[in-house]
Structures are given as structure tokens and as C-alpha cells.
Amino acid sequence: MPLKNKIEELKKRKEEVLQGGGEQAVAKQVAMGKLTARERIIALLDEDSFNEYDMFVEHDARDFGMDGKVLHGDGVIIGTGTIFGAPVAVYAQDFTVAGGSLGSMHARKITKIMDYALRMRIPLIGINDSGGARIQEGVNSLAGYGEIFWRNTLSSGIIPQISVILGPCAGGAVYSPALTDFVFVVDKISKMFITGPEVIKSVLGEEISQEDLGGAKVHAQITGNAHFYAESEYECFEQIKKLITYIPWNNTRKARRFEPKEPKVNFNIEDIVPGDPKEPYDVRDVIRAIADDSDFFEIQEKWAANIVIGFGRLNGETVGFVANQPLVMAGVLDVDSSDKAARFVRYCDAFNIPLVTLVDLPGYLPGIDQEHAGVIRHGAKLLYAYSEATVPKMTVILRKAYGGGYIAMSSRHLRADFVFAWPSAEIAVMGPEGAANIIFRKEISEAPDPEAMRRQKVEEYKEKFANPYVAAAKGYIDTVIEPAETRKLLLHALEVSSTKVADRPFKKHGIPPF
């Protein structure tokens, strides 16, 4: 056969594969308000940058009538491309082909691109849209999931791993996203759960819809399983593209540096934080008053909102921000906020991203529910994460820093490299009111006017302890600064710590309080 004929045959075969599951299946996908797998890849990557591999792979199942079925690409598309010029590896499950179900060859394609991403040290993006394990292939499907999970774990902390849930993701399939670094969900499209509504109804007699059980809002607001929430697929892809600009290709590199920009003038740091320590404010405005161009890319915005995490830049370099949020529960630490912050600290440490911590909290949240939920164990995760982190760590105490919360929020005692405090900082074992009630209990109870005496003792305690100067006198903070000096000192600290070396005892690995 002449070469020209062979080329024509190749084009014909490609055209067949590009049809996915066929016109009817594609029309059904579109009717559900979803893009096809190929449309998703095209929308995500730079124009004409996608190179597909294993296009002609077919399933090898022979039981239950599978030997007579043709599944183009076995229901998954894999390849490489670029986002803003940065190389990435990507796979996208094709729901139009056998519901995107995972069989042995489907899994082999995914593990192939995972191995490639790890070998080439580039980010991996997985687009999940699958009915789950292919039942006709039995244990081979389960083996495929196991191979994927193992690679997720092997790659963790070496290359960024991003999961995009754009359809159903149920049963064992949910554990791959859970093992990755960032999970993106889209309203009315994303569905994640271990057991579906039908199983729950048959076993427990409880009725619930897929959306209420494991929809995008559930995972963004309640479970914390999702890091980013979007109203549409296109918004989701823009979020992914922005994330890629903040993170490095792998753990041996630094994130791409951008041209430095001053914060926007409408964020005046001295006007943001009220003088009254009981009055709330939005700590994200403080971050915007510090960060280049006032640009802050928040992560897990809707979950555990009493702490704020996300990326920004200082002098063009990516930094991770961790900040108590006085607008929500006075910024206390609890079970969920400790988990949220600890995981982010570990991510930044793994990928060479310096940490800036802004402190304003009354401590850990007291209460029976929190104690029984394991706040001791969960709270210890944050202590562990900060203690373990060796990237540059810079801390600014804005107002309250009481008790264990003061220690946990990247204090000098957990080896923060720089600790600054505003004049409004209150560093103490507990708040003045509670401390005065304990220390001066006898004087207050025996006074002619107990309430007047209590107020007097509260003021005495504030003057003596509820200020930054006692800690400064002990060297626990480096200096007391004016709020307007914050960005300048952080920029200097970042420059000074750029060649930081941290020596630690040899060990295989630590044992965090999981």
C-alpha cells in the first residue's frame, strides 16, 4: 500500500476515535450541560499545545459480551500540553465511551501518563467523569484503581497533582482525588461520594439526592474535600490556569517569578484593623494590602472560613498566606481550620513556597463538641506542620495571640524565622478578662464593688501582659513594627531567607497526628 494510502487510513482511524462514543452519546453529554473530554482539554491548555498518546488503545475484556464492543481509546484521553507555556500532563475520562468506566486498559493509560509526569517532573491534571469501575472486567478494574492510588502517593510532594471533578466520581474512584493536592468542583456537575443515594436508601432507609449527598457545594462548604468551587466548567479552567502560575513544576524548583507590583492604593493597611480587639474585620484585606498588586488567590474559601489560606506574591515571588479570620468565630482554631491550615503549610513546604502567617485569634475553640471531635489531635496537626516546615517562615502578630493558638500560629518556638508584632498585639496565656477573673478572684469577690474591681484588674492585666513588649523583652518576637512597615519588612525577610539552610536529624519520616 502506498504511503499516501496509509496516511489516509491513519486520518480515517483518527477521525473515528475523535467521535468518542458517537453522536448520540455526545448529544447526551451536552444535554447534561457538560463539555466533552476533548473540549475540556482544549479549553484548559494553551492553543494547539495538546499532544495525545495512546489514541488507538482498545479494551481487552472478553466476558459478558465485551469482546464484540469497540470502545475508542477505552474511555480516557491522555497527553501533554502547556498552560501559559508551562508543561503539564493531563488525562480526561470520556463519559461518552462506556460512561467513562475504568477497565484495565483505561487504568493503564492513566498510569502511563502519571508515570510520565513523575519522570519528567511536571504537574499532572486529572479530569474525572466516570461511572466507576467497569463491572464486566471484575477485579482488573479494582487493580487499576490500586495502581492509580499507589502512583498518587508516590508522586505526592514531588509534582503538583490536580483533580477536576466534572461528572460522577463514586466508590473507590474518589480516593484518587483525595490523594491529590487540589480538587476542583463545578456547581450542578460535580458529584463525589463513596456510596450513592440508592445504596444508602437500601441499607439505611434514608433518602437523599446526589446533589445533597456529594454535590459541589457540599464538598466546598461542608466536607472540605474540594479546594476550588466554580459556577461553570470554563470558570473552573480559569481557576486551574491561575493556580498553575503560582506553583512550581516540581519540588526541585521555585514557582515562576513575576514582575513585582506595589499593592493597590485603596488597601490602606492602617485603616483595616480596628483598635478594639473585639471588633471584627476581613483579614483578606490585610493580605491584599501586603501582596503584590493586592492579588490574593484564596484556597478552600467556603470551608473552615475562620482561617484563610492561599497564594499571593511578594516582590514577584509566590508566598503562601495563612491568616486567622476575625470575621468568622473571632478567628479561633478548631478541628477543621487546623486541618485546613496544616495541609496547606505542608504543601507550601514541599514545593519551596515561603510562608507568611498573620495572627489574630483568641486561641483554640473550647467546648464539648470540639473536645469529642478530637481537637487535641487535629490541633496538633498545625503544630506539627509548622514545626516540620523548613521553608522561610515569617509571622506578623496583628492583635490577639492567646494561649496554644499563639504557639500554633508559626511562633518563634516552632522556629519561625522572623516574628513581627504590631503595637496592637496582645500576647498572653489568655484574654485579659478571663485571666483577671482567675488571678484576682479573691480581690474581686471581697471588694465593695466587685464589678469595678474586676474592671480595674482587667486593665492592670492588659497593661502588664496584653501587649507585645513582654514577648519582645524575651526575644520571642524580633521587633514591634508600625502596620505600614509590614510589607517592607516582609520583603526584606524574604530576601534574607532566600538562602536558608535547615538542618534536621536523619529519619525515614515523621509520624504526624493523622
Buried (B, 14 or more C-beta within 10 A) or exposed (E): EEEEEEEEEEEEEEEEBEEBBEEEBBEBBEEEEBBBBBBBBBBBBBEEBBEBBBBEBEBBBEEEEBEEEEBBBBBBBBBBBBBEEBBBBBBBBBBBBBBBBBBBBBBBBBBBBBBBBBEEBBBBBBBBBBBBBBEBBBEBBBEBBEBBBEBBEEBBBBBBBBBBBBBBBBBBBBBBBEBBBBBBBBBBBBBBBBBBBEEBEEEEEEEBEBBEBBBBBBBBBEEBBBBBBBEBBBBBBBBBBBBBBBBBBBBEEBBBEBEEBEBEEEBEBEEBBEEEBEEBBBBBBBBBBBBBBBBBBBBBBBBBBBBBBBBBBBBEBBBBBBBBBBBBBBBBBBBBBBBBBBBBBBBBBBBBBBBBBBBBBBBBBEEEEBEEBEBEEBBBBBBBBBBBBBBBBBBBBBBBBBBBBBBBBBBBBBBBBBBBBBEBBBBBEBBBEBBBBEBBEEBBEEBEEEEEBBBBBBEBBBEEBBBBBBBBEEEBBBEBBEBEBBBEBBBBBBEEBEEEEEEEEEEEEEEEBE
